[in-house]
Amino acid sequence: MSLIGDFLDLIGLGGISGVDYLFAAMAIIGTFLFLIYFALILIGGAADGALDMAGIDVDFDVGAEGIFHMLTLQGILSFVMMFGIFGLAVSQSGGLPVIAILAGTVAGTISMWLIGKVFQMMKGLEVDATVKHNQAIGAQGQVYMTILPGKSGQVQVEFQSALRTCTAVLEDDTASLETGKFVEVVRTIGETLIVKELPVSEIKSE
């Protein structure tokens, strides 16, 4: 703990002892680890990978309800950080140790809850950007770039809640379709759509 003692001397708290030393140690360690964890999150999922490499299995999923939002690594680190900060603040202002511990516990618990909610919202904002072309089967659209016999062109069809421009070939490889003609996707091969001409009478109304 000599490093903590040196740091406390640096910030003018070298004379503290007892429960105040515990509060200060938790505040310093909690803040340091929380900032490292948050930096790894900003880098892009590096926190999960770093812990996996260390052989530590920690679930960062905050999709569960209630208390499980809080019982994550970021929640525990925020509790330790705020417990130390608020406990030390109350104790240094003249509060009894039991009051300081209570204040630190309340502050830490609230911090855990808030951090859990923040990460839950962040999780909810994640969108799977993977384009699954087979979900285009049955979709209707228009030719964007002329499809020549036996060659590919481009069509615009709506699937996965977005209007997408995709490479397409005609089911009848002897036919051709000009830009603006209506088509329907009948199947897919990889990222290429297989389409057929769609009579105006069969166009689905929005």
Sine and cosine of phi, psi and omega as CSV:
sin_phi,cos_phi,sin_psi,cos_psi,sin_omega,cos_omega
0.00,0.00,0.12,0.99,-0.05,-1.00
-0.89,0.46,-0.56,0.83,0.03,-1.00
-0.89,0.45,-0.65,0.76,0.04,-1.00
-0.90,0.43,-0.67,0.74,0.03,-1.00
-0.88,0.48,-0.68,0.74,0.03,-1.00
-0.89,0.46,-0.64,0.76,0.00,-1.00
-0.92,0.39,-0.63,0.78,0.03,-1.00
-0.90,0.44,-0.62,0.78,0.08,-1.00
-0.87,0.49,-0.62,0.78,-0.04,-1.00
-0.90,0.43,-0.59,0.81,-0.04,-1.00
-0.99,-0.15,0.19,0.98,0.09,-1.00
0.99,0.11,0.32,0.95,0.01,-1.00
-0.89,-0.45,0.44,0.90,-0.06,-1.00
-0.92,0.39,-0.33,0.95,-0.06,-1.00
-1.00,0.01,0.00,1.00,-0.05,-1.00
-0.97,0.25,0.38,-0.92,0.01,-1.00
-0.46,-0.89,0.05,-1.00,0.06,-1.00
0.88,0.47,-0.71,-0.70,-0.07,-1.00
-0.91,0.41,-0.48,0.88,0.03,-1.00
-0.90,0.44,-0.61,0.79,0.03,-1.00
-0.91,0.42,-0.62,0.78,0.05,-1.00
-0.89,0.45,-0.72,0.69,0.03,-1.00
-0.85,0.52,-0.73,0.68,-0.04,-1.00
-0.89,0.45,-0.67,0.74,0.00,-1.00
-0.89,0.46,-0.68,0.73,0.00,-1.00
-0.91,0.40,-0.63,0.77,0.01,-1.00
-0.90,0.44,-0.70,0.71,-0.04,-1.00
-0.93,0.37,-0.77,0.64,-0.03,-1.00
-0.90,0.44,-0.72,0.70,-0.01,-1.00
-0.88,0.48,-0.70,0.71,-0.01,-1.00
-0.91,0.42,-0.70,0.72,-0.01,-1.00
-0.87,0.48,-0.75,0.66,-0.03,-1.00
-0.93,0.36,-0.59,0.81,0.01,-1.00
-0.91,0.42,-0.67,0.74,0.01,-1.00
-0.91,0.41,-0.63,0.78,0.05,-1.00
-0.89,0.45,-0.72,0.69,-0.01,-1.00
-0.87,0.48,-0.71,0.71,-0.03,-1.00
-0.90,0.43,-0.61,0.79,0.04,-1.00
-0.89,0.45,-0.65,0.76,0.03,-1.00
-0.91,0.41,-0.60,0.80,0.05,-1.00
-0.89,0.46,-0.68,0.73,-0.01,-1.00
-0.91,0.42,-0.57,0.82,0.03,-1.00
-0.88,0.47,-0.55,0.84,0.08,-1.00
0.85,-0.52,0.96,0.29,0.10,-1.00
0.96,0.27,0.19,0.98,-0.05,-1.00
-0.94,0.35,-0.39,0.92,-0.01,-1.00
-0.90,0.44,-0.70,0.72,0.04,-1.00
-0.86,0.51,-0.74,0.68,-0.06,-1.00
-0.91,0.41,-0.62,0.78,-0.01,-1.00
-0.90,0.44,-0.67,0.75,0.00,-1.00
-0.95,0.31,-0.58,0.82,0.06,-1.00
-0.88,0.47,-0.66,0.75,0.00,-1.00
-0.91,0.42,-0.51,0.86,0.01,-1.00
-0.99,0.13,-0.04,1.00,0.01,-1.00
0.99,0.16,0.30,0.96,-0.01,-1.00
-0.98,-0.22,0.83,-0.56,-0.02,-1.00
-0.99,-0.15,0.98,-0.19,0.00,-1.00
-0.86,-0.51,0.75,-0.67,-0.02,-1.00
-1.00,-0.04,0.91,-0.42,0.02,-1.00
-1.00,-0.01,0.07,1.00,-0.06,-1.00
-0.95,0.30,0.83,-0.55,0.03,-1.00
-0.94,-0.33,0.51,0.86,-0.01,-1.00
-0.99,0.13,-0.25,0.97,0.01,-1.00
-0.95,0.30,0.28,-0.96,-0.05,-1.00
-1.00,-0.01,0.22,-0.97,0.16,-0.99
0.87,0.50,-0.74,-0.67,-0.15,-0.99
-0.92,0.40,-0.40,0.92,-0.04,-1.00
-0.92,0.38,-0.29,0.96,0.12,-0.99
-0.90,0.44,-0.53,0.85,-0.11,-0.99
-1.00,0.01,-0.51,0.86,-0.11,-0.99
-0.99,0.13,0.87,0.50,0.08,-1.00
-0.84,-0.55,0.19,-0.98,-0.04,-1.00
-0.86,0.51,-0.70,0.71,-0.01,-1.00
-0.91,0.42,-0.56,0.83,0.04,-1.00
-0.92,0.38,-0.70,0.72,0.00,-1.00
-0.91,0.43,-0.67,0.74,0.02,-1.00
-0.90,0.44,-0.64,0.77,0.02,-1.00
-0.92,0.39,-0.57,0.82,0.05,-1.00
-0.89,0.45,-0.76,0.65,-0.01,-1.00
-0.85,0.52,-0.69,0.72,-0.02,-1.00
-0.89,0.46,-0.79,0.62,-0.07,-1.00
-0.96,0.29,-0.54,0.84,0.08,-1.00
-0.86,0.52,-0.73,0.68,0.00,-1.00
-0.91,0.41,-0.71,0.71,-0.05,-1.00
-0.90,0.43,-0.78,0.63,-0.05,-1.00
-0.95,0.32,-0.62,0.78,0.04,-1.00
-0.88,0.48,-0.70,0.71,0.01,-1.00
-0.91,0.41,-0.65,0.76,-0.01,-1.00
-0.88,0.47,-0.71,0.70,-0.01,-1.00
-0.92,0.39,-0.68,0.73,-0.01,-1.00
-0.90,0.43,-0.67,0.74,-0.01,-1.00
-0.94,0.35,-0.38,0.93,0.03,-1.00
-1.00,0.06,0.07,1.00,0.08,-1.00
0.97,-0.26,0.05,1.00,0.00,-1.00
-0.95,0.30,0.47,-0.88,0.05,-1.00
-0.91,0.41,0.48,-0.88,0.00,-1.00
-0.80,0.59,-0.65,0.76,-0.02,-1.00
-0.91,0.42,-0.60,0.80,0.04,-1.00
-0.93,0.37,-0.64,0.77,0.01,-1.00
-0.90,0.44,-0.67,0.74,0.03,-1.00
-0.90,0.43,-0.67,0.74,0.02,-1.00
-0.89,0.45,-0.70,0.71,0.00,-1.00
-0.89,0.45,-0.67,0.74,0.03,-1.00
-0.90,0.44,-0.64,0.77,0.01,-1.00
-0.91,0.42,-0.70,0.72,0.01,-1.00
-0.89,0.45,-0.73,0.68,-0.01,-1.00
-0.89,0.46,-0.67,0.74,0.01,-1.00
-0.90,0.43,-0.65,0.76,0.01,-1.00
-0.91,0.42,-0.69,0.72,0.04,-1.00
-0.88,0.47,-0.66,0.75,0.02,-1.00
-0.89,0.46,-0.67,0.74,0.05,-1.00
-0.86,0.52,-0.69,0.72,-0.03,-1.00
-0.90,0.43,-0.71,0.70,-0.02,-1.00
-0.90,0.43,-0.69,0.72,0.02,-1.00
-0.89,0.45,-0.65,0.76,0.05,-1.00
-0.86,0.50,-0.68,0.74,0.02,-1.00
-0.91,0.42,-0.67,0.74,0.00,-1.00
-0.88,0.48,-0.74,0.68,-0.01,-1.00
-0.94,0.35,-0.50,0.87,0.07,-1.00
-0.90,0.43,-0.69,0.73,0.03,-1.00
-0.91,0.41,-0.63,0.77,0.04,-1.00
-0.89,0.46,-0.64,0.77,0.02,-1.00
-0.90,0.43,-0.63,0.78,-0.02,-1.00
-0.93,0.37,-0.40,0.92,-0.01,-1.00
-0.99,0.11,-0.19,0.98,0.01,-1.00
-0.92,0.40,0.71,-0.71,-0.02,-1.00
-0.83,-0.56,0.73,-0.68,0.07,-1.00
-0.97,0.24,0.95,-0.32,-0.07,-1.00
-1.00,0.04,0.08,1.00,-0.01,-1.00
-0.93,0.37,0.81,-0.58,0.03,-1.00
-1.00,0.05,0.88,-0.47,0.02,-1.00
-0.97,-0.22,0.99,-0.13,-0.13,-0.99
-0.90,0.44,-0.44,0.90,0.01,-1.00
-0.93,0.38,-0.26,0.96,0.06,-1.00
-0.97,0.24,-0.11,0.99,0.03,-1.00
-0.99,0.13,-0.20,0.98,-0.03,-1.00
-0.86,0.50,0.80,-0.61,-0.04,-1.00
1.00,-0.05,-0.21,0.98,0.01,-1.00
-0.96,0.27,0.52,-0.85,0.01,-1.00
-0.92,-0.38,0.49,-0.87,0.00,-1.00
-0.22,-0.98,-0.39,-0.92,-0.04,-1.00
-0.76,-0.66,0.44,-0.90,0.08,-1.00
-0.94,0.33,0.79,-0.61,0.00,-1.00
-0.99,-0.14,-0.61,0.79,0.07,-1.00
-0.75,-0.66,0.79,-0.62,-0.11,-0.99
-0.71,0.70,0.72,-0.69,0.06,-1.00
-0.98,-0.18,0.90,-0.43,-0.01,-1.00
-1.00,-0.02,0.34,-0.94,-0.01,-1.00
-0.83,0.56,0.82,-0.58,0.03,-1.00
0.95,0.32,0.11,0.99,-0.01,-1.00
-0.82,-0.57,0.23,-0.97,-0.02,-1.00
-0.99,-0.13,0.44,-0.90,0.11,-0.99
-0.70,-0.71,-0.49,-0.87,0.03,-1.00
-0.70,-0.72,0.56,-0.83,0.07,-1.00
-0.77,-0.64,0.37,-0.93,0.10,-0.99
-0.91,-0.41,0.89,-0.46,0.02,-1.00
-0.72,-0.69,0.41,-0.91,0.00,-1.00
-0.97,-0.24,0.85,-0.53,0.14,-0.99
-0.42,-0.91,0.35,-0.94,-0.12,-0.99
0.80,0.60,0.65,0.76,0.09,-1.00
0.87,0.49,0.48,0.88,0.04,-1.00
-0.47,-0.88,0.53,-0.85,0.09,-1.00
-0.99,0.12,0.86,-0.51,-0.11,-0.99
-0.84,-0.54,0.58,-0.81,0.10,-1.00
-0.99,-0.17,0.87,-0.49,-0.11,-0.99
-0.78,-0.63,0.44,-0.90,0.13,-0.99
-0.93,0.37,0.67,-0.74,-0.05,-1.00
-0.56,-0.83,0.48,-0.88,0.14,-0.99
-0.77,-0.63,0.38,-0.92,-0.01,-1.00
-0.99,0.13,0.59,-0.81,0.07,-1.00
-0.87,0.49,-0.63,0.78,0.10,-1.00
-1.00,-0.05,0.98,-0.17,-0.12,-0.99
-0.96,0.27,0.07,1.00,0.08,-1.00
-0.99,-0.16,-0.15,0.99,-0.05,-1.00
-0.99,-0.12,0.14,-0.99,0.08,-1.00
-0.64,-0.77,0.40,-0.92,0.03,-1.00
-0.67,-0.74,0.74,-0.68,-0.02,-1.00
-1.00,0.05,0.30,-0.96,0.05,-1.00
-0.82,0.58,0.72,-0.70,0.03,-1.00
0.99,-0.15,-0.27,0.96,0.02,-1.00
-0.94,0.34,0.52,-0.86,-0.01,-1.00
-1.00,0.06,0.61,-0.79,-0.02,-1.00
-0.67,-0.74,0.27,-0.96,0.12,-0.99
-0.75,-0.67,0.67,-0.74,0.00,-1.00
-0.99,0.17,0.82,-0.58,-0.02,-1.00
-0.97,-0.22,-0.50,0.87,0.09,-1.00
-0.24,-0.97,0.01,-1.00,0.00,-1.00
-0.70,-0.72,0.46,-0.89,0.17,-0.99
-0.78,-0.63,0.97,-0.24,-0.09,-1.00
0.89,0.46,-0.85,-0.53,0.00,-1.00
-0.99,-0.15,0.12,0.99,0.01,-1.00
-0.99,-0.15,0.75,-0.67,0.02,-1.00
-1.00,-0.03,0.69,-0.72,0.12,-0.99
-0.99,-0.15,0.87,-0.50,-0.12,-0.99
-0.83,-0.56,0.29,-0.96,0.11,-0.99
-0.74,-0.67,0.42,-0.91,0.02,-1.00
-0.92,0.40,0.61,-0.79,-0.05,-1.00
-0.90,-0.43,0.88,-0.47,0.07,-1.00
-0.88,0.47,0.55,-0.84,-0.02,-1.00
-0.84,0.55,-0.55,0.83,-0.04,-1.00
-0.92,0.40,-0.32,0.95,-0.04,-1.00
-0.98,-0.19,0.06,1.00,0.00,-1.00
-0.94,0.34,0.77,-0.64,0.01,-1.00
-0.97,0.25,0.70,-0.72,0.05,-1.00
-0.98,0.18,0.54,-0.84,-0.02,-1.00
-0.95,0.32,0.00,0.00,0.00,0.00
